[in-house]
Amino acid sequence: MSINLQSKNNDLSVTGRRSPTPSEIALARELDRTAQNAKIEMSEDLTQEFLERYSHLGPEQIVWMFRTHRGRSNYWPTIKEIEDLRFEWTTKDARRRDDVRLFLEKEKTRRRLATGEKQFGLGDMPSIYKELFAKRGMDTDGQETIMANVQSVVRQRH
């Protein structure tokens, strides 16, 4: 028994056009679903504008924007509504990256503490300065002035 693994020519390769990207496929699918949801027929001009504006975005973002819109409205979205959703996605994505960055920083600190590495915070600064002053043999008047300034900054930041 032999299996024929030759691929069939599709319309895109026969006409010499490039294959659509995953983002273009996702956008076309979401535009179609949104049009069905709104019970309208899309105009080619509007479809083209959506493709020009959003086909460079990732498929996940495209799907999220249009599904979110369909969950909020029964009507066809305006460009402004999709732009607002794009901003919402970008903001959430930035927050997710910040959350990941914060988690990684906390994990790094936890590992350092587990290995016995000493961590210093603003509250430790006065004692660190006192130790440095003692090592350098600074006079008491100079120490007190600098310490007052350090403590003032520490209080302001807490």
C-alpha positions as CSV (number, residue, x, y, z in Angstrom):
1,M,0.0,0.0,0.0
2,S,1.5,3.4,-0.9
3,I,0.5,6.8,0.4
4,N,0.7,9.8,-1.9
5,L,2.4,12.6,0.0
6,Q,2.4,15.1,-2.8
7,S,0.5,18.2,-1.9
8,K,-2.2,19.5,-4.1
9,N,-1.9,23.0,-5.6
10,N,-4.2,25.5,-3.9
11,D,-5.5,28.7,-5.4
12,L,-2.8,30.8,-3.6
13,S,0.1,28.9,-5.1
14,V,-1.5,28.6,-8.6
15,T,-2.0,32.4,-8.9
16,G,1.4,33.2,-7.4
17,R,0.1,35.0,-4.3
18,R,1.6,34.4,-0.9
19,S,-0.2,32.4,1.7
20,P,-2.0,34.4,4.4
21,T,-0.2,34.8,7.7
22,P,-1.7,33.3,10.9
23,S,-2.7,36.8,11.9
24,E,-4.5,37.4,8.6
25,I,-6.3,34.1,9.0
26,A,-7.3,34.9,12.6
27,L,-8.5,38.4,11.6
28,A,-10.6,37.2,8.7
29,R,-12.2,34.5,10.9
30,E,-12.9,37.0,13.6
31,L,-14.3,39.6,11.2
32,D,-16.6,36.9,9.8
33,R,-17.8,35.8,13.2
34,T,-18.3,39.4,14.3
35,A,-20.3,40.1,11.1
36,Q,-22.5,37.0,11.8
37,N,-23.0,38.1,15.4
38,A,-24.0,41.6,14.3
39,K,-26.2,40.1,11.5
40,I,-24.6,42.3,8.8
41,E,-22.6,41.8,5.6
42,M,-19.2,43.4,5.7
43,S,-18.2,45.8,3.0
44,E,-15.0,45.0,1.2
45,D,-13.6,48.5,2.0
46,L,-14.2,48.1,5.7
47,T,-12.7,44.6,5.7
48,Q,-9.7,45.9,3.9
49,E,-9.3,48.7,6.4
50,F,-9.4,46.2,9.3
51,L,-6.8,44.0,7.5
52,E,-4.5,47.0,7.0
53,R,-4.8,48.2,10.6
54,Y,-4.7,44.9,12.5
55,S,-3.1,42.1,10.4
56,H,0.3,42.8,11.9
57,L,-0.9,42.0,15.4
58,G,-0.5,38.6,16.9
59,P,-3.4,36.1,16.3
60,E,-4.0,35.8,20.1
61,Q,-4.5,39.5,20.4
62,I,-6.8,39.7,17.4
63,V,-9.0,36.8,18.7
64,W,-9.1,38.4,22.2
65,M,-10.1,41.9,20.8
66,F,-12.9,40.6,18.7
67,R,-14.2,38.1,21.1
68,T,-14.2,40.7,23.9
69,H,-16.1,43.1,21.6
70,R,-18.7,40.4,20.8
71,G,-19.1,39.7,24.5
72,R,-19.8,43.4,25.1
73,S,-21.9,44.4,22.1
74,N,-24.2,42.9,19.5
75,Y,-23.2,45.5,16.9
76,W,-20.4,45.8,14.4
77,P,-17.4,47.4,16.1
78,T,-16.1,50.8,15.1
79,I,-12.4,51.3,14.6
80,K,-12.3,53.3,17.8
81,E,-13.8,50.4,19.8
82,I,-11.2,48.0,18.4
83,E,-8.5,50.6,19.1
84,D,-9.7,50.9,22.7
85,L,-9.6,47.1,23.0
86,R,-6.1,47.1,21.5
87,F,-5.0,49.6,24.2
88,E,-6.7,47.5,26.9
89,W,-4.8,44.4,25.7
90,T,-1.5,46.3,25.6
91,T,-2.1,47.6,29.1
92,K,-2.9,44.2,30.5
93,D,0.1,42.7,28.7
94,A,2.4,45.3,30.2
95,R,0.9,44.5,33.7
96,R,1.5,40.8,33.1
97,R,5.1,41.6,32.1
98,D,5.5,43.7,35.3
99,D,4.0,40.9,37.4
100,V,6.4,38.4,35.9
101,R,9.3,40.8,36.4
102,L,8.3,41.4,40.0
103,F,7.9,37.7,40.6
104,L,11.4,37.0,39.1
105,E,12.9,39.7,41.3
106,K,11.3,38.2,44.4
107,E,12.4,34.8,43.4
108,K,16.0,36.0,42.9
109,T,15.9,37.7,46.3
110,R,14.5,34.5,47.9
111,R,17.3,32.4,46.4
112,R,20.0,34.9,47.6
113,L,18.6,34.8,51.1
114,A,18.5,31.0,50.9
115,T,22.2,30.9,50.1
116,G,22.9,33.2,53.0
117,E,23.6,36.4,51.0
118,K,22.8,39.5,53.1
119,Q,20.2,41.9,51.7
120,F,20.1,45.6,52.6
121,G,17.2,48.0,52.5
122,L,16.7,51.7,53.2
123,G,16.1,50.9,56.9
124,D,19.7,49.5,57.1
125,M,21.3,52.6,55.8
126,P,21.9,54.4,59.1
127,S,23.7,51.4,60.6
128,I,25.8,51.0,57.4
129,Y,26.8,54.7,57.5
130,K,27.7,54.5,61.2
131,E,29.9,51.5,60.4
132,L,31.6,53.4,57.5
133,F,32.1,56.5,59.7
134,A,33.7,54.5,62.4
135,K,36.1,52.9,59.9
136,R,37.1,56.3,58.5
137,G,37.4,57.9,61.9
138,M,35.0,60.7,61.2
139,D,34.2,63.2,64.0
140,T,30.9,63.0,65.8
141,D,29.5,66.3,64.5
142,G,29.9,65.3,60.9
143,Q,28.4,61.9,61.6
144,E,25.3,63.3,63.2
145,T,24.7,65.8,60.4
146,I,25.0,63.1,57.7
147,M,23.0,60.6,59.8
148,A,20.2,63.1,60.2
149,N,20.1,63.6,56.4
150,V,20.1,59.8,55.8
151,Q,17.3,59.2,58.3
152,S,15.3,62.0,56.8
153,V,15.5,60.4,53.4
154,V,14.7,57.0,54.8
155,R,11.5,58.4,56.5
156,Q,10.4,60.1,53.3
157,R,10.7,56.9,51.3
158,H,8.8,54.7,53.7
